[in-house]
Amino acid sequence: MGPTCSEAWIVVTASSIDTSEVRVLPADRPEEPLRLVSRRRKGHEYYVGHHGDEFWIHTNDRGGNFRLVRAPVADPAPRNWKQVLAHRKHVMLEEVHLFEEFWVAEERKDGMPRLRVGDFAGGACRDIALPEAVCSVEAGVNAEYGAKGFRFVYESYVTPRSVFEYRVASGRTRLLKRQPVLGGYRPRDYDSAMLMARAVDGTRVPVSLVWKRSRRMAGPQPLLLYGYGSYGHPMDAHFSSARLSLLDRGMVCAVAHVRGGGERGRQWYDEGRLAKKMNTFTDFIAVAEHLVAKRWTAPERLVIEGGSAGGLLMGVVANLRPELFRAVVSEVPFVDVTNTMLDATLPLTTQEYIEWGNPNEERGYRTIRAYSPYDNLESKAYPAMLVEASLNDSQVPYWEAAKYVAKLRDVKTDSNAVLLKTVLEAGHGGASGRYDALEEIAFTYAFILDQAGLAR
């Protein structure tokens, strides 16, 4: 619940994972009853903003990537919705911001976010130009309805977190603030790129990379490949000063934007969940194979990393293609999927049926059982592994990692290290203290550098 940017209306939104319902109330007449915009319907999400004598509504009624409509304040029912932006198959409309003279849409196309600005007076639309192809951008703090500019937050693998203001009338962008990086950091010393790998079904899967220019080799070199691919969450490019310690030692860092994430719209998410979850895992393998084929790396120099649902990804690909990776880092990994999803007493289980399926039903059980990492461990050689858990984790209980490591040590036929680290004072997100968090990263990086042959 909260006011619109115009402060003329109070908006009350009731929502679940895939359904929402909105009621509105004039801010200057709080004694009036709440007015319903559109009755709740399973699978229908919509969100409401205000401008002048209209509500602007961000809705998925015509498709999972959402469209933008407007409706009169007097009667905003769906029968009066008029389209502003149509649903587009390859463009995700994520959010809309309304101001007195202009509006801004946060969109995503080909895996990359963008900002689209519309002028109420002239009706023209244009994209805000961004300096890098591989980047992250989102709305900043924009509290003034009558503002002449739009503030947004920008960062990339190379550029630290920055706040810009875009002046709508002139089309000019100016930097307001940038996060300082100590130690003489020079962005021009580093580079990034976006490549496309080909999945087993022909789908093009994006993979983004960052490296230090002076340490780029002509042939394969150590590479850290990160993956997640669940809940429709995109893995946008973000700056990390800690990552520089890997890049400066000659490691390339990459992110596989696999299906199940949100990089390429709702369909990208739907193609990597429930009965289609296997696409997430085979996409990641396809990205790794592509990087090897293009001589970015080689299996003996390739380390992979993922956390939570990304830890599930690590467990599955290690089962499917253990020879493809030198080492694996699994952080708070969701590796005992079958048993966890069968336990309805755990706080998140039943609401997760929409992501993984319900194993109490035969189809859901067979789907989950086919990839659940713990259930599919076999007597064969595995990569070296660092498995990290947290004692106070309410989302992925610590015993998942513990029993996974115990069984892996029992069945594997190689001599590679399998390390289990359990942090006694942390939860799902790791240590909360600044220095404790840095110590965790340092421990993980030490393992990665050692396995990649870069420790010294």
Secondary structure, DSSP 8 states (H G I E B T S, - for coil): -EE-TTSSEEEEEEE-SS-EEEEEEETT-TTS--EESS---TT--EEEEEETTEEEEEE-TT-TT-EEEEEETT--SGGG-EEEE--BTTEEEEEEEE-SSEEEEEEEETTEEEEEEEETTT--EEE---S-SS-EEEE-----TT-SEEEEEEE-SSS--EEEEEETTTTEEEEEEE---TTT--GGGEEEEEEEEE-TTS-EEEEEEEEEGGG--SS---EEEEE---TT--------TTTHHHHTTT-EEEEE--TTSSTT-HHHHHTTSGGGTHHHHHHHHHHHHHHHHTTS--GGGEEEEEETHHHHHHHHHHHH-GGG-SEEEEES----HHHHHH-TTSTTTGGGHHHH--TTSHHHHHHHHHH-TGGG--SS---EEEEEEETT-SSS-HHHHHHHHHHHHHH--S---EEEEEETT-BTTB--SHHHHHHHHHHHHHHHHHHHT---
